[in-house]
Amino acid sequence: MKSIDVGILGGTGMVGQHFIRFLQGHPWFNLTWLGASDRSAGKKLKDATSWRLDGDIPSHAAEIVVSDSKPSASAPRLMFSAMDASVATEIERAFAEAGHIVVSNSRNHRMELDVPLIVPEVNPGHLAILHAQQKNRGWKGMIVTNPNCSTIVLTMALAPLAQFGIQKVIVATMQAVSGAGYPGVASMDIMANVVPFIGAEEEKMQQETQKILGTFANGVITPLAARVSAHCNRVPVTDGHVVTASIEFSKKSSVADVQSAIENFQSVPQQRQLPSAPLKPLAYLPQADRPQPRRDAMRENGMGVTVGRIRECPVLDIKLVACGHNTIRGAAGAAVLNAELMASEGFLD
């Protein structure tokens, strides 16, 4: 495939830094442009931000001069958005109106009816609603979103179980501090502690799961009718979200059925061998004490989800534990894989 120039909106922030690192050496996408606030515009990245990730700023990115986050002739057509939710709505729409393809990690447009909320292994067909989006809004460009980090872990684990007819899901999360960005949660609040509240997180998990697992027909996404209840907690872990879920099905299914469905799960990204797609999107571990963030979050370079402790639930039918890397599979990697899926569908031509 011919190399495609890309930019990052919010390129100086924490999520933007994760995009920069994930795109380093990408075989399809070439990072050429960074957008941020007017305070950073005109400065080289190395002078406009403090690098918070491991290692040094990738050398190529360090020399890019940051631009203001406004559409311009110099901005590439494909833009990844790491914008803060407080400013993302108008900026992302301005770029889409100007003809840019915006692949967003921000929450702002996720639940809009004509905006696809994509996990490529779960609902690749929802991309088709982009045609309706452009018609409805008169845009030359488009906006595609990826879900909340914990929602991605949950829906990846649920995707192969849809065949059993998902009726109810009760989920609890243990979410790493990196999900709160920088400076994130104060150390005196999180060290040796659990904070049982993350603003709007539970609502996002509930609504986004229903949209992602819903059906697309006649130009409309119909949310999954299953009821989803979420409890979200911040825990003193650096990277990696853990999700525990109890699930009720409409069809009789055993522990062996569920385990087999998870172990054998593959989807469009694997079939098309997309560059960022994990070879095995779901890994099942039989050990009683797995998955664990420290040992499993980086599976498949942080793009895989690990599932374990599949067992009968005395209240619903089956319960399990899933773990995924929140800033890779749950953020930057998710958006890049979405763009790869779009390229494979011809949306970037």
C-alpha positions as CSV (number, residue, x, y, z in Angstrom):
1,M,0.0,0.0,0.0
2,K,1.2,3.5,-0.8
3,S,2.2,5.5,2.3
4,I,-0.5,7.8,3.7
5,D,0.4,11.0,5.5
6,V,-1.4,11.4,8.8
7,G,-1.7,14.0,11.5
8,I,-2.6,14.1,15.2
9,L,-5.0,16.6,16.8
10,G,-4.0,17.1,20.4
11,G,-0.5,15.8,19.5
12,T,1.2,17.4,22.6
13,G,-1.0,15.8,25.2
14,M,-0.7,12.4,26.9
15,V,-3.0,10.6,24.5
16,G,-1.3,12.3,21.6
17,Q,2.1,11.0,22.8
18,H,0.7,7.5,22.7
19,F,-0.4,8.0,19.1
20,I,3.1,9.3,18.2
21,R,4.7,6.2,19.7
22,F,2.3,3.8,18.2
23,L,2.7,5.3,14.7
24,Q,6.5,5.1,14.9
25,G,7.6,2.8,12.0
26,H,4.0,2.1,10.8
27,P,4.1,0.5,7.4
28,W,1.1,2.4,6.0
29,F,0.9,5.7,7.9
30,N,3.5,8.4,7.9
31,L,3.2,11.1,10.7
32,T,3.8,14.5,9.2
33,W,1.6,16.9,11.1
34,L,0.7,17.7,14.7
35,G,-2.0,20.1,15.9
36,A,-2.4,21.6,19.4
37,S,-3.4,24.8,21.1
38,D,-2.1,28.2,20.0
39,R,0.3,28.1,23.0
40,S,2.2,25.3,21.3
41,A,1.7,26.3,17.7
42,G,4.9,27.4,16.0
43,K,7.2,25.3,18.2
44,K,8.9,22.0,17.5
45,L,7.3,19.2,19.4
46,K,10.4,18.7,21.5
47,D,10.0,22.3,22.7
48,A,6.2,22.2,23.0
49,T,5.7,19.3,25.3
50,S,7.2,17.3,28.2
51,W,7.5,13.7,27.1
52,R,5.8,11.5,29.7
53,L,6.2,8.0,28.2
54,D,9.1,5.6,28.5
55,G,12.2,6.6,26.5
56,D,12.7,9.7,24.4
57,I,10.5,11.4,21.8
58,P,10.8,9.6,18.5
59,S,13.3,11.6,16.5
60,H,11.2,12.3,13.5
61,A,8.2,13.5,15.6
62,A,10.5,15.6,17.8
63,E,11.3,17.9,14.9
64,I,7.7,18.4,13.6
65,V,6.6,22.0,14.1
66,V,3.2,22.0,15.9
67,S,0.3,23.8,14.1
68,D,-2.8,25.3,15.4
69,S,-5.7,22.8,15.5
70,K,-7.5,24.3,12.5
71,P,-8.0,22.9,9.0
72,S,-5.4,24.1,6.6
73,A,-3.8,23.2,3.3
74,S,-0.8,21.7,5.1
75,A,-2.9,19.3,7.2
76,P,-3.1,15.8,5.8
77,R,-6.5,14.2,5.0
78,L,-6.3,11.5,7.6
79,M,-6.3,12.9,11.2
80,F,-6.2,11.0,14.5
81,S,-7.8,12.9,17.2
82,A,-6.5,12.9,20.8
83,M,-8.3,16.1,21.7
84,D,-9.6,16.6,25.2
85,A,-13.4,16.3,25.3
86,S,-13.7,19.9,26.4
87,V,-12.7,21.1,22.9
88,A,-13.0,18.1,20.6
89,T,-16.5,18.6,19.3
90,E,-16.1,21.8,17.3
91,I,-12.5,21.0,16.2
92,E,-13.3,17.5,14.9
93,R,-16.4,18.8,13.1
94,A,-14.5,21.6,11.5
95,F,-11.9,19.1,10.1
96,A,-14.7,16.8,8.8
97,E,-16.5,19.6,7.2
98,A,-13.2,20.6,5.4
99,G,-12.9,17.1,4.0
100,H,-10.6,15.4,6.5
101,I,-11.2,11.9,7.8
102,V,-11.1,12.2,11.6
103,V,-10.5,9.0,13.5
104,S,-11.2,10.0,17.1
105,N,-10.4,8.7,20.5
106,S,-12.5,11.4,22.1
107,R,-15.9,10.6,23.5
108,N,-17.8,13.5,22.0
109,H,-19.3,12.0,18.9
110,R,-19.5,8.3,19.9
111,M,-23.2,8.1,20.6
112,E,-24.4,10.2,17.7
113,L,-26.7,8.1,15.5
114,D,-24.7,8.5,12.2
115,V,-21.2,8.2,13.7
116,P,-19.8,4.6,13.8
117,L,-18.3,3.4,17.1
118,I,-15.9,0.8,16.0
119,V,-14.0,-2.2,17.4
120,P,-12.7,-3.7,14.2
121,E,-13.0,-7.3,15.4
122,V,-16.5,-6.8,16.7
123,N,-18.6,-4.5,14.3
124,P,-16.6,-3.7,11.1
125,G,-19.9,-3.5,9.2
126,H,-20.9,-0.4,11.1
127,L,-18.5,1.6,8.9
128,A,-21.2,1.6,6.2
129,I,-23.1,4.3,8.1
130,L,-20.4,6.8,7.0
131,H,-22.3,7.2,3.7
132,A,-25.4,8.3,5.7
133,Q,-23.2,10.6,7.8
134,Q,-21.8,12.4,4.9
135,K,-25.2,12.8,3.3
136,N,-26.9,13.9,6.5
137,R,-24.3,16.5,7.3
138,G,-23.1,17.6,3.9
139,W,-19.6,16.8,4.9
140,K,-16.7,16.1,2.5
141,G,-15.0,14.3,5.3
142,M,-16.1,12.0,8.1
143,I,-15.8,11.1,11.7
144,V,-15.2,7.6,13.1
145,T,-14.8,6.9,16.8
146,N,-13.3,4.2,19.0
147,P,-14.9,3.4,22.3
148,N,-13.9,4.0,25.9
149,C,-10.9,1.9,26.9
150,S,-12.8,-0.4,29.3
151,T,-15.6,-0.9,26.8
152,I,-13.1,-2.2,24.2
153,V,-11.9,-4.9,26.7
154,L,-15.5,-5.9,27.5
155,T,-16.9,-6.0,23.9
156,M,-13.9,-7.9,22.7
157,A,-14.6,-10.6,25.3
158,L,-18.4,-10.5,24.5
159,A,-18.1,-10.6,20.7
160,P,-17.6,-14.3,20.2
161,L,-20.4,-14.9,22.8
162,A,-23.1,-13.1,20.8
163,Q,-24.0,-16.4,19.1
164,F,-25.5,-17.5,22.5
165,G,-27.8,-14.5,22.6
166,I,-26.6,-12.0,25.2
167,Q,-29.4,-10.9,27.5
168,K,-27.8,-9.3,30.5
169,V,-24.3,-8.2,31.5
170,I,-23.1,-7.1,34.9
171,V,-19.6,-5.8,34.8
172,A,-17.1,-4.4,37.2
173,T,-13.8,-2.8,36.2
174,M,-10.5,-2.3,37.9
175,Q,-8.9,0.5,35.8
176,A,-5.3,1.6,35.7
177,V,-4.2,5.1,36.5
178,S,-2.8,5.8,33.1
179,G,-6.4,5.9,31.9
180,A,-6.8,9.2,33.8
181,G,-4.1,10.9,31.7
182,Y,-1.5,13.3,33.1
183,P,-1.3,14.3,35.9
184,G,-4.2,12.0,36.5
185,V,-5.2,10.9,40.0
186,A,-3.4,12.4,42.9
187,S,-1.0,10.0,44.5
188,M,-2.5,10.4,47.9
189,D,-5.8,9.4,46.6
190,I,-4.8,6.3,44.7
191,M,-1.8,4.8,46.5
192,A,-2.8,1.7,48.6
193,N,-6.4,2.6,47.7
194,V,-9.3,2.0,45.4
195,V,-11.4,4.8,44.1
196,P,-14.9,3.5,43.3
197,F,-15.9,6.3,40.9
198,I,-14.7,7.4,37.5
199,G,-16.8,10.3,36.1
200,A,-19.3,9.2,33.4
201,E,-17.4,5.9,32.9
202,E,-20.3,3.6,33.9
203,E,-22.7,5.3,31.6
204,K,-20.2,5.1,28.7
205,M,-19.7,1.4,29.2
206,Q,-23.4,0.6,29.3
207,Q,-24.4,2.7,26.3
208,E,-21.3,2.0,24.1
209,T,-21.5,-1.7,24.6
210,Q,-25.1,-1.8,23.4
211,K,-24.2,0.3,20.3
212,I,-21.1,-1.7,19.4
213,L,-22.9,-5.1,19.7
214,G,-26.0,-3.7,17.9
215,T,-27.0,-4.5,14.3
216,F,-26.7,-2.3,11.2
217,A,-29.4,-2.5,8.6
218,N,-31.1,-0.1,6.3
219,G,-28.7,2.7,7.2
220,V,-29.5,2.5,10.9
221,I,-27.6,1.0,13.9
222,T,-30.0,-0.7,16.3
223,P,-28.5,-1.1,19.8
224,L,-28.3,-4.5,21.4
225,A,-31.4,-5.0,23.5
226,A,-29.4,-6.6,26.3
227,R,-29.2,-4.8,29.6
228,V,-25.7,-3.8,30.7
229,S,-24.9,-2.7,34.3
230,A,-21.4,-1.4,35.0
231,H,-19.4,-0.6,38.2
232,C,-16.1,1.3,37.5
233,N,-13.2,1.6,39.8
234,R,-9.7,3.2,39.7
235,V,-6.9,1.0,41.1
236,P,-3.2,1.6,41.7
237,V,-2.0,-0.2,38.6
238,T,0.0,1.7,35.9
239,D,-1.3,0.1,32.7
240,G,-4.0,-2.5,32.0
241,H,-7.7,-2.6,32.7
242,V,-9.3,-5.6,34.3
243,V,-13.0,-6.4,33.7
244,T,-15.0,-9.0,35.5
245,A,-18.4,-9.9,33.9
246,S,-21.4,-12.1,34.6
247,I,-23.5,-12.8,31.5
248,E,-26.9,-14.2,30.9
249,F,-27.7,-15.9,27.5
250,S,-30.9,-16.8,25.7
251,K,-29.4,-20.1,24.5
252,K,-28.0,-22.8,26.7
253,S,-24.2,-22.6,26.8
254,S,-21.7,-24.4,28.9
255,V,-18.3,-23.3,30.2
256,A,-16.7,-25.4,27.4
257,D,-18.9,-23.7,24.8
258,V,-17.8,-20.2,25.9
259,Q,-14.1,-21.2,26.2
260,S,-14.1,-22.7,22.7
261,A,-15.8,-19.6,21.3
262,I,-13.2,-17.3,22.8
263,E,-10.2,-19.5,21.9
264,N,-11.3,-19.8,18.2
265,F,-12.3,-16.1,17.7
266,Q,-11.0,-14.3,14.7
267,S,-12.4,-11.5,12.6
268,V,-11.9,-9.2,9.7
269,P,-8.6,-7.6,10.9
270,Q,-7.0,-11.0,11.2
271,Q,-8.4,-12.2,7.8
272,R,-7.1,-9.1,6.1
273,Q,-3.8,-9.1,8.0
274,L,-4.1,-5.5,9.0
275,P,-0.7,-4.2,10.3
276,S,-1.8,-3.4,13.9
277,A,-4.2,-6.4,14.2
278,P,-3.2,-9.0,16.8
279,L,-2.7,-12.4,15.3
280,K,-4.9,-13.8,18.1
281,P,-7.3,-11.1,19.3
282,L,-8.5,-13.1,22.3
283,A,-6.2,-15.4,24.4
284,Y,-7.7,-17.8,27.0
285,L,-5.6,-18.6,30.0
286,P,-6.6,-21.6,32.2
287,Q,-4.7,-20.6,35.3
288,A,-6.9,-19.7,38.3
289,D,-5.1,-16.4,38.9
290,R,-5.0,-15.0,35.4
291,P,-5.2,-12.6,33.6
292,Q,-3.2,-10.0,35.4
293,P,-2.3,-6.5,34.1
294,R,1.4,-6.8,34.8
295,R,1.7,-10.1,33.1
296,D,-0.9,-9.9,30.3
297,A,-1.7,-6.3,29.3
298,M,1.1,-6.3,26.7
299,R,0.0,-9.5,25.0
300,E,0.2,-9.1,21.2
301,N,2.1,-5.8,21.6
302,G,-0.7,-4.5,23.7
303,M,-3.4,-5.1,21.1
304,G,-4.8,-8.4,22.4
305,V,-7.3,-9.1,25.1
306,T,-6.7,-11.9,27.6
307,V,-9.7,-13.9,29.1
308,G,-9.6,-16.2,32.0
309,R,-11.6,-17.7,34.9
310,I,-14.5,-18.7,32.8
311,R,-17.0,-20.5,35.1
312,E,-20.7,-20.9,35.9
313,C,-22.4,-18.0,37.5
314,P,-25.0,-18.9,40.2
315,V,-27.0,-15.7,39.4
316,L,-26.7,-15.4,35.6
317,D,-25.1,-18.0,33.4
318,I,-21.4,-17.5,32.9
319,K,-18.8,-15.3,34.5
320,L,-15.3,-14.4,33.3
321,V,-12.3,-12.0,33.7
322,A,-10.8,-10.0,30.8
323,C,-7.7,-7.8,30.7
324,G,-6.4,-5.4,28.0
325,H,-4.0,-2.5,27.7
326,N,-5.9,0.7,28.1
327,T,-3.7,3.2,26.3
328,I,-2.8,0.8,23.4
329,R,-5.7,-1.4,22.6
330,G,-8.0,1.0,24.5
331,A,-6.9,4.2,22.8
332,A,-4.1,4.9,20.3
333,G,-3.9,1.4,18.9
334,A,-7.6,1.2,18.6
335,A,-7.9,4.3,16.5
336,V,-5.0,3.3,14.3
337,L,-6.5,-0.2,13.7
338,N,-9.8,1.6,12.8
339,A,-8.0,3.6,10.2
340,E,-6.4,0.4,8.8
341,L,-9.8,-1.1,8.6
342,M,-11.1,2.0,6.7
343,A,-8.2,1.7,4.3
344,S,-9.0,-1.9,3.6
345,E,-12.6,-0.9,2.9
346,G,-11.6,1.9,0.5
347,F,-12.6,4.8,2.7
348,L,-9.1,6.3,2.4
349,D,-8.8,6.2,-1.3
